[in-house]
Amino acid sequence: LDLFSGRCLECCIKCLGGIPYPSLIATILLYAGVALFCGCGHEALSGTVTILQNYFEVVRSPVDALDVFTMIDIIKYVIYGIASAFFVYGILLMVEGFFTSGAIKDLYGDFKITTCGRCVSAWFIMLTYIFMLAWLGVTAFTSLPVFIYFNIWNICQNATVLEGASLCLDPRQYGIVPIAEAKTVCAGTEKFYKMCESTELDMTFHLFICALAGAGAAVIAMIHYLMVLSANWAYVKDACRMQKYEDIKSKEEQELHDIHSTRSKERLNAYT
């Protein structure tokens, strides 16, 4: 029983040593950031639709026109695609981390570094760099609704503190509705106070902040992945050089062995 427990403990330690922890941390951070961005972003867009319909009386266009509601629907579909794509990409990066980890060599024995393996590592580095730039753009884009809702929240706070102030909210300033449509909501009206006191405004504002934090976490995860992939690339490159050195050394030793065997046979023949 003690022997079995010792072997089981040794096997567990070996398995835990084979886990690429930097890739695991980056994957967890990526999944957390993508989940936060997609979940909070989707609900914040739904809250935006509710606010536009209930308080600004913006209606959906009856024809297939590119209005604000159509754009929100498109962004929701993009969010679905981002969630699916980065779920798969996180798994691929985790698998790549397993196969390029030095602990795998101890688990499965010596392995050969092929040209295909080096190309795959280089391809992941390039792809991760592109995704990092894309997430930077997503982060910048997500900061826009945070800025808009901060202005709306600030106007609500000022209207509450400064009684009689002439403060208005006009969605035309942000390009949400066409210039010809006047959907202004001013302080002193019932809709203005209902909107400022509603849970939709507060919840949507905080959901957009969480979505922005998720996009920032995804950027940090991409940078972490770049560091991990660069280290793995350096490892693969060094392993390739070591492999070539071992092949040349083995070939030279074989040639020396053949020369020594040939001379020994010649001396034996000469003696006989």
C-alpha positions in Angstrom: 0.0 0.0 0.0 2.8 2.4 0.9 4.5 1.5 -2.5 1.3 2.2 -4.3 0.8 5.5 -2.5 4.4 6.6 -3.2 4.0 5.8 -6.9 0.6 7.6 -7.0 2.2 10.7 -5.3 5.1 10.6 -7.7 2.7 10.4 -10.7 0.7 13.4 -9.4 3.8 15.5 -8.9 4.9 14.6 -12.4 1.5 15.5 -13.9 1.4 18.8 -11.9 4.9 19.6 -13.1 3.8 19.1 -16.7 1.2 21.9 -16.5 2.3 25.1 -18.3 1.2 27.4 -15.5 2.0 30.7 -17.4 -0.3 29.6 -20.2 -2.9 28.4 -17.7 -2.9 31.8 -15.9 -3.2 33.6 -19.3 -6.0 31.4 -20.3 -8.0 32.0 -17.1 -7.5 35.7 -17.5 -8.6 35.6 -21.1 -11.7 33.6 -20.3 -12.6 35.9 -17.4 -12.1 39.0 -19.5 -14.0 37.7 -22.5 -16.8 36.5 -20.3 -17.0 39.8 -18.5 -16.9 41.8 -21.8 -19.4 39.6 -23.7 -21.9 39.1 -20.8 -21.9 42.7 -19.5 -21.7 44.2 -22.9 -24.7 42.2 -24.1 -26.8 43.2 -21.1 -25.7 46.8 -21.4 -26.8 47.0 -25.0 -30.2 45.6 -24.0 -30.4 48.2 -21.3 -29.5 50.9 -23.9 -32.4 49.8 -26.1 -34.8 50.0 -23.1 -33.6 53.5 -22.3 -33.9 54.8 -25.8 -37.4 53.3 -26.2 -38.9 54.3 -22.8 -37.4 57.7 -22.2 -36.2 59.1 -25.6 -39.1 57.6 -27.5 -36.8 56.3 -30.3 -38.6 53.7 -32.4 -37.2 51.0 -34.6 -37.3 51.8 -38.3 -40.0 49.8 -40.1 -37.8 49.3 -43.1 -34.4 47.6 -43.3 -32.5 50.8 -42.5 -29.2 51.1 -40.5 -30.6 52.7 -37.4 -29.3 52.5 -33.9 -31.3 49.3 -33.0 -29.9 47.5 -36.1 -26.4 48.5 -35.1 -27.0 47.2 -31.6 -28.2 43.9 -33.0 -25.1 43.7 -35.2 -22.8 44.3 -32.2 -24.6 41.6 -30.2 -23.9 39.1 -33.0 -20.3 40.2 -33.0 -20.2 39.5 -29.2 -21.5 36.0 -29.8 -18.7 35.5 -32.4 -16.0 36.9 -30.0 -17.2 34.6 -27.2 -17.0 31.5 -29.4 -13.8 32.3 -31.2 -11.8 33.1 -28.1 -13.1 30.1 -26.3 -11.5 27.9 -29.0 -8.4 30.1 -29.2 -7.8 29.8 -25.5 -7.9 26.0 -25.8 -5.5 26.1 -28.8 -3.0 28.3 -26.9 -3.3 26.0 -23.9 -2.5 22.9 -26.0 0.4 24.8 -27.6 1.7 25.5 -24.1 1.5 21.9 -23.2 3.5 20.7 -26.2 6.2 23.3 -25.9 6.6 23.0 -22.2 9.9 21.6 -21.0 8.1 19.3 -18.5 6.4 17.4 -21.3 9.9 16.2 -22.3 10.3 14.6 -18.9 6.8 13.0 -19.1 6.9 11.5 -22.6 10.6 11.2 -23.2 12.8 13.0 -25.7 11.0 14.5 -28.7 12.0 15.9 -32.0 11.6 19.6 -32.8 10.2 19.7 -36.4 9.9 22.6 -38.8 6.2 22.4 -38.5 6.4 22.9 -34.7 8.5 26.0 -35.2 6.1 27.4 -37.8 3.1 26.8 -35.5 4.8 28.7 -32.6 5.7 31.6 -34.9 2.1 31.6 -36.3 0.6 31.8 -32.8 2.9 34.7 -31.9 1.8 36.6 -35.0 -1.9 35.8 -34.4 -1.8 36.7 -30.7 -0.1 40.0 -31.6 -2.9 40.8 -34.1 -5.6 39.9 -31.5 -3.9 42.1 -28.9 -4.2 45.1 -31.3 -7.8 44.1 -32.0 -8.6 44.0 -28.2 -7.0 47.4 -27.9 -9.4 48.7 -30.5 -12.3 47.0 -28.7 -11.2 48.6 -25.4 -11.1 52.0 -27.1 -14.5 51.4 -28.6 -16.0 50.3 -25.3 -14.8 53.5 -23.6 -17.2 55.5 -25.8 -20.5 54.3 -24.2 -18.8 54.6 -20.8 -18.1 58.3 -21.6 -21.6 58.9 -22.9 -23.3 57.3 -19.9 -20.9 59.2 -17.5 -22.1 62.5 -19.1 -25.7 61.4 -18.7 -25.1 60.4 -15.1 -23.3 63.7 -14.5 -26.2 65.7 -16.0 -28.6 63.9 -13.7 -26.5 64.6 -10.7 -26.1 68.3 -11.6 -29.8 68.6 -12.3 -30.6 67.2 -8.8 -28.1 69.6 -7.1 -28.8 72.7 -9.1 -32.5 73.3 -9.1 -33.8 75.3 -12.0 -30.7 74.6 -14.2 -31.4 74.3 -17.9 -29.9 70.9 -18.7 -30.9 68.7 -21.6 -30.0 65.3 -23.0 -29.9 65.2 -26.8 -29.0 61.8 -28.4 -28.3 63.7 -31.7 -25.0 64.9 -30.1 -23.7 61.3 -30.1 -25.1 60.3 -33.5 -27.6 57.9 -32.1 -30.6 59.4 -33.9 -30.7 61.5 -37.2 -30.3 65.2 -37.0 -33.9 65.8 -38.2 -35.4 63.9 -35.2 -35.6 65.9 -32.0 -35.5 63.5 -29.1 -34.3 65.9 -26.4 -35.1 65.3 -22.8 -34.6 68.3 -20.5 -34.4 68.8 -16.8 -37.7 69.5 -15.1 -39.7 67.1 -17.2 -41.2 63.9 -15.8 -39.3 61.7 -18.2 -36.0 63.2 -17.2 -36.5 62.5 -13.5 -37.8 59.0 -14.2 -34.8 58.2 -16.3 -32.4 59.6 -13.7 -34.0 57.6 -10.9 -34.5 54.4 -12.9 -32.4 51.3 -12.3 -31.9 50.9 -16.0 -29.6 53.9 -16.3 -27.5 53.0 -13.2 -27.3 49.3 -14.2 -26.4 50.0 -17.8 -23.7 52.5 -16.8 -22.1 50.0 -14.5 -22.4 47.1 -17.0 -20.5 49.2 -19.6 -17.8 49.8 -17.0 -17.6 46.1 -16.3 -17.4 45.4 -20.1 -14.6 47.9 -20.4 -12.8 46.2 -17.5 -13.3 42.8 -19.3 -11.8 44.2 -22.5 -8.8 45.5 -20.5 -8.3 42.1 -18.9 -8.4 40.5 -22.4 -5.6 42.9 -23.5 -3.5 41.9 -20.5 -4.1 38.3 -21.3 -3.0 38.8 -24.8 0.2 40.5 -23.6 0.8 37.6 -21.1 0.3 35.1 -24.0 2.8 37.0 -26.1 5.4 36.7 -23.3 4.7 33.0 -22.9 4.8 32.3 -26.6 8.0 34.3 -27.0 9.6 32.2 -24.2 8.3 29.0 -25.8 9.7 30.1 -29.1 13.1 30.7 -27.5 12.9 27.2 -25.9 12.0 25.6 -29.2 14.8 27.4 -31.0 17.4 26.3 -28.3 16.0 22.8 -28.4 16.4 22.7 -32.2 20.0 23.8 -31.9 20.7 21.3 -29.2 19.1 18.6 -31.3 21.3 19.5 -34.3 24.3 19.4 -32.0 23.4 16.0 -30.6 22.9 14.7 -34.2 26.3 15.9 -35.3 27.9 14.6 -32.2 26.3 11.2 -32.6 27.4 11.1 -36.2 31.0 12.0 -35.4 31.1 9.4 -32.6 29.8 6.8 -35.0 32.4 7.7 -37.6 35.1 7.5 -35.0 33.8 4.1 -33.9 33.8 2.9 -37.5 37.4 4.1 -38.1 38.5 2.4 -34.9 36.8 -0.8 -35.8 38.4 -0.8 -39.3 41.9 -0.2 -38.0 41.4 -3.0 -35.4 40.4 -5.4 -38.1 43.4 -4.3 -40.3 45.8 -4.9 -37.4 44.3 -8.3 -36.7 44.6 -9.3 -40.3 48.2 -8.2 -40.5 49.0 -10.1 -37.3 47.5 -13.3 -38.6 
